[in-house]
Amino acid sequence: MKRPGELKVGISHKSADPLVKGHTPGSPKFYDVGNELHNHSFSYVKPKSPSGEFKSAGDKLIVAAHEGDIRVIAAVVKGSAKDLESALCTVDGYKNTPLLIACNRGHKEFVAEILKAKAKVNHQDELGHSALMLAASNGFVNIIQMLAKRGAKLELTTTFGQTALMKACYASPTVSTNEQGALALIEAKANPDAADKNGKTALMICAELNNITLAAKFVDAGVSINATDNENCTALFYAAMSRNYSMVEFLVSKGASTEAKNKVGESVMELKSVREQKGGSDPKHRENLVLHTTNGRKLISGEAKLTIQQQRAASAGAVESKKWEEQKAKDAARKARLKEKAKKSFMNPATPATPAATPISPDV
């Protein structure tokens, strides 16, 4: 929806609580992470004067933030301190300041210059996004580090309760540098145990998205591996529901409980919601869960693990071996029969049959 006095560009603003429809009670809450949680809406300010000039330096600075034009910052800085402060605090229709826009776009030179001009680093837009969250969502490590040094608050949350670290975890599978962004936030001492309004933690996000690298970092940082969300689901539930079996194995090896129950009394092995939410029953799902939880326990005790591929290969090999042995026995029995038959033929050669005499009719 376009607001008065602006020209909206890019995508539309999304809901603050983007749950996938059809959530089953007692199961983890999954989000449309490719759409609802990552995208951020910005709008150019539409000039109102007949000559096409911007109404203020702030309007011009917002457009410059989209383009990364640092020359505009230099021009604004040359003005009065009052005009500079006003320009830095100018917001578009969604309460995005020039700093937020530049952080979302990844214009690190622009961000560096506007921070020198003392832009407010902890300003939040109408959905609670801060500059740090937007940089984290896009994996802009240099900008994350700059903001952290300038006093960006690591634990600010959106209206939905998400922190910058959660944003980085959600985006990590889609942007190659986002994992580094999450690691930068961990190094800056972001709280890995923080939870959103549904009780979902960064570790649960990693379990859902099968990001073992980040999950390992969180475990090393001492997160509660059996922490539960509002549905009493642990990170292991998220991994199981997403069929991330390598993550299941990893979490169990680190002490995740397979006996934990969700709100409806199901354990990971009993999840009916797998069939209800994921589009039908998978006959191999329980087999995979059993194997990988077993492997996880073996890793705790230091025993060698057997991967599901190895198990299936061994099983297939056993079947083939059995078939081969059966065929070998059949061939041996057939050869024995032929040999016995040949022996009998040699000992008792058949006597050629004498043709019967044709009776001669008497002459009449």
Secondary structure, DSSP 8 states (H G I E B T S, - for coil): ---TTEEEESS----SS-B-SS--TTS---B-TTTTTT---EEEE---STT---SSHHHHHHHHHHHT-HHHHHHHHTS-HHHHHHHHT---TT---HHHHHHHHT-HHHHHHHHHTT--TT-B-TT--BHHHHHHHHT-HHHHHHHHHTT--TT---TT---HHHHHHHHTTTSTTHHHHHHHHHHTT--TT-B-TT--BHHHHHHHHT-HHHHHHHHHTT--TT---TTS--HHHHHHHTT-HHHHHHHHHTT--SS---TTS--GGG-THHHHHTTS--TTHHHHHHHHHHHHHHHHHT-----HHHHHHHHHHHHHHHHHHHHHHHHHHHHHHHHHHHHHHHHS----------------
